[in-house]
């Protein structure tokens, strides 16, 4: 496994010149996918995002330098838990951020709760994280398996889409996405005409797309992410499905995915995202700094790491403590406001109540600059997509 550590030095020179002594570092671990199918949307970029958050906080909190450590969980729950235990027990890490893949995130959040530490989950979105497995020190920052389908299907229904076919990965995340699509389709008076699942890393989606084509839907909803999602769309283009007027609604699509396949093949596809770099002056400012280090703008998941670490550090300062439970309480109390998330709050179950953006992939003619890939169709308010009441399966929120 690959592990790295770095003290973010922004502001440290002034602190040293003041003559004050340092305490032990406050450590934040970025546990991510550095080499798998979603590494482009998290990975090194998530580490950079965390470092930018630390830099914006001045590099020091409560008289302690802030240190970022990182590791690749290799998409394996056992590897992720081994790293997290070492971080908590031996390296005295105070919080873990990112954690893509739901099965890994659930284990990390449970472990963090047991250790009195903070889990900042921006890379995973199973409902269980703020449902039956919710934690007083766990937070679901960027997306979940209810919000993405709801936003995408509601918007498509408004434009006349009635018949849906759902494809996705054959594990809990994909299953939850499938059920969520079915629920919203029913709510909008539509029809679910079929579903198909495939394992992560499938090399050919021809059988899924043939089944979809035979069902004659108005749209295919895909919850495949990363390289898997790109390959499915590539296969759909090769089959001529888009040319035949079938709509592809990708429930998880990032600008890095569009970059890898190209606007000519991706044009017209709809998706929902928590962040797009070219939304306003603040997002463009953040993207510029991020791009200077990464060579491209941040994904929504990487922006989620920045936002969650930023809010965590604000809460540490406000609480005057690094105690996990005390910081978590302050995180719930404080509003979320940063360059990537202008206005949000945390629900009692740990879910961040945030607006989402429905976007459409531009055509090559519409794109005017590098990474100018999405046009914003509409902003969907948190209240449209998420109930005010916490998840009833979260016992913490009902006590």
N, C-alpha and C positions, 0 to 999 in steps of 0.2 A: 504494500500500500504506500502511496505517496503522501507525505505529510510535510507541511512547511509552516514556518512562523515568521512574523514580522512585526516589529514595533513601528507604528505609524508616527512619524516624527514631527508632523505639523504642530507648531506651537511649542515644541520642546525646548528650542533654543532660548526663548524668552523665559521659560520656567527655570531653566538651569541658571540663566543669568541672574535670576532673582535671589539665588542663594538658598532656595528652599530644598529640602531633601525629598526624594521620591519614596513613595511606599511601594509595595509589591504591585506588579502590573495587574490591571483588570483585563482578563483575557476573554476574547470572543472567538469561538470556533466556527469556521465556515465549513460545514460538512456537505459535500456536493458530488456531482458526477463530473469527473475530469476527463473521462475517456470513453463513455458509453454513448447511447443514442440521443441523449438530451444534453450532452456536454456543451453544445453551441449556445444553448439558451440559459445555462447556469455556469458551472465550471469556473474557469479563471475569471470570467466576467463577474461572477458573484463575489469573488475575493476582492476584485478591484472596487466593486460597489461598496463593500464593507469598509475598505480602506478610505474611500472618499467620505463616507459617513463619519469615520473617526477623525479625519482631517478637518471636516466642517465643525466638529465638536471641540477642536483645539488640541486634540491628541492627548489630553489629560482630563481626568474627572476625579473629583474628591482627592486631589493631590496624588493620584496614581496614573502612571502612563498607561495607555490603552494598547494592548497587543492583539493582533489578529493572527490566529493559527488556522491552518486549512488542511483538508485531507480529502481523498477520493474514496467514497464508500463502494465504488465499483458496482453499484446497483444491487448490492447484496446486503440483506438485513443483518446477517451475522457480522459482516465486516464493519458495518456502520455502528452497531452496538459495541463492538470491541473498541473501536476508536473513541466513542463517546465515553465509555467507562474509564478508559485511560485518561482522557481529558479531564473528567470530573475528579477522579480519585488521585491521580498522580501529578497532573499538570495544573490543577486548580483553575480550570476554565469556568467562567461564570455564566456564560450563555452560549447556546449553539444556534446558528442561523442557517437558512436556506433549506436543506434536507429534502431534495426532490425524491419522489417515489413514496406513495402513501404507506406501504408496509414498513418502510424504514422510518418514516416520520412518526408513525404511531409508536414504534418502539423507543425512539429517541424522546418523544414527549413524555411517555410513561417513566422513563429513566430519569429525565430531568425533574419531574415531579417528586420522585422518590429521593432525589439528592438535594431538593430545595433549590434547583437551578432553573434558568429561563430557557424555553424553547421558542424560537422565532421562526415559524414555519412559513416560508414564502414559496417553496418549490413543490409543495404537495397540497392536495385539496379534498381528501376524503372527508365525508360528512362526519365520520366517527371521531375526527380530531376535535370537533366541538360538539359532539353528540355523546354517545355512550362512553367514549374514552377521553372526554374533555378533562382539562387540567387547570388548576388555579394559576399555574405558571406557564401555561402554553397558549400560543396565539397563532391564528390562521390568518395570514396577512393578505395574500394576493388574489386567490381564486378558490372556488370549490366546485364540486361535481353537481351542484344544484344551480348556481348562478350562471355558469357558462352556457349550459343548455337552455336555461330559461331566457336569457337575454337574446340568444341567437334565434331560437324557435319563435318567440313572441314577435320579433322584428320581421322574420320571414313570413309569418302568418299574416301580418298586416299588409304584405305585398302580394298575398294571394296563394302562398304555398299551403297545400292541404295534405298531400300524401308524402309520407316520410319513410325512408329506409335507413336504419342505423347500423354503422359498423364501428368496431372498437377493439381495444386489447382485452384479452381474456384473463383479467384479474379484477380485483375489487374496484379499482378506479374506473375501468371500462364498464363494469356491470352497473355501477352507480350512475354513470353518465347515461347509459342506455335507459335505465328506469326513469331518470329525470326527463329525458326527451319524451318518453312515452307519456309521462304525466302532463307535460305542457301541451303536447299534441292533442291529448284528450280534452284538456282545458279549453283549447282554442277551436274545438270542433273538427280537428283534422283526423287523419287516419294513419296508423302505423302499419305499413304493408310488409315489413320484414326486418329481420336483424341478422347479423353475422358477426362472429368474433374470431380473432386470430392471436397467436402468441406474439409477445414482444420480439422484434428481430426477424419477423417473417420476411422472406426475400421476394415474394410474389403475391400480389393481391388479386390475381385474375379471377379466382373462383368466387371471391367476395363480390367483385364488381359484376361478374356475370349474373350472380343471384340478384343483385340490385337492379340490373338492367331488365331482367325478366319480370321483376315486380312492378316496373313502370312507375316509380315515384316521381313526384315533382322535385324532390331534393334528397340528397344523401347527406346525413349527418355523421361526421367522422370524429371520434375522440382519440384517434392515434396522434401521438406527439413526436416531435423531433424527426429523426431520419425516417421513422416508420410512417409518420404523417405525410412527409414529402414523397416517399415512394408510392403511397396510395394515390396521391394526387397525380403523380407522374403516370402511373398505370391508367388512371381515369382519363387523362389526356390522350394516351396512346389508344385507348378504346374509343375515343371520340365522343365520350359522354357529354362533355361540356358543349361541344359543337352541335350536339343533338338537342340542346336546350335544357339538359338536366342541370340543376343547381347543386353545387357542392358547398355545404356549410361545415367548415372546419371548427370544431369546438375548442381546439387548441392549436393555434397557428401563430408563429412569431416571424418578425421581419427577417431573421436569419434563415428561416425556412424558405421564404420567398427569394432571398438572395441566392440560395443554393440551387433553386430550380429555374428561376428567372421569371420576370413579369409576363413574358409572352405566354408561358404555360399556366401561370397562377392567376392571371387577370380575371377579375370578376368574382373571385371567391370571397365569401363573407366569413367574418369571425368576430369574436368578442374579446377584448383585452382590457386589463386594468391600467395599462400605461402605453402610450405611444410617444416616442421621443419628439415628434414635431407638432405637439398639441398647442403649446404656448411658449412664452419667453422663458419661463422657469424650466420646462422640460428640455428646451433647446440648450439652455445654459448648462444643465446637468449633463446632457448628451455630449456636448462639446468637450467637457472635462473628461468624461468617461472615454470618449473616442481617442483622445490624446494618448491614453494608456492602452486601449484595447484595439484601436484601429477601426472601430465601428460603433454605432449607437448601442445602448443597452436594450435588452429584452425586458418584457414586463416582469419576469421573475427576478432578473438582476436588479431592476428598479425596486422591486419588493424587498430585496436584501438591504439596499440603501435606506429605504423608509423604515424598515423594522429596526435596524441597528441605530438609526438616528433617534427614533422614539425611545428605544431602550436606554440610550445614553442620557437623553433628557430626563427620563424617569429616575435613573440612578442619581443624577444631580439633585432633582427635586426631593427625592426620598432621603438624601444624605446618607445613603447606605447602599451596599452591594448585595444585601440579603435578597435572595430570590423572591420569597413571598412579599417582602416589603416593596421591592421594585415592581413586582407584578401588580400590586394594589395601586401604585402610583400610575402605572401604564394605563390601567382602566380609567383612572380619574382624568388624565390629561387628554385634550383633543389632539388628533394627529394632524400635523401640518408641516410639510416639507416640500422640496423642489419637485418631487414626483407625485406626491399625494397631497393636494391642497387642502382638503377638508374631509376628515373621516373620524370615526370613533370606534371604540371597542365595546362590543356587546358583552353581557354578563358571562356568556359561554366561551369567550375568547375569540370570537369571529370579528374581524374588522369590517365594519359597515362602511362601504366605499362605493363611489360611482364606478360605472364601467362604460367602455366605449365600444359601440358597434362600428366596425370598420370594413371596408371593401378594398381588395387588392387593386391597385391602379393598373391601367394598361401602359405599355411602354411609352405611348404618346403623352399620357398624362403625367408621367414622372419627369420632374425637372432637375433632379439632383441625385447624387449617390445616396442610396438608402431611403429615397423618397418613394415608399412603397404602398402606403395606406392612405385612403381618404376617409375621414371621419364622417360616418353617416348620421350618427346621433349619440349624444351622451345620455346614458340611462342612469337615473338616480338610484341610490342604494335602496330607497324605500319601495321602488318598483320591483326590485329583484329579491329582496330579503325581508322577512317579517321583522317587526320591531322586537317581538318576543324571542327569547333565546330558544335554542333547540330543546324540546321537551325531554329528549333522552339524556341531556346533561344534568346530572343530579346536583352539581355545584350551583347551577343557576336556579334551581327550584327549592333550595334549602332556605 
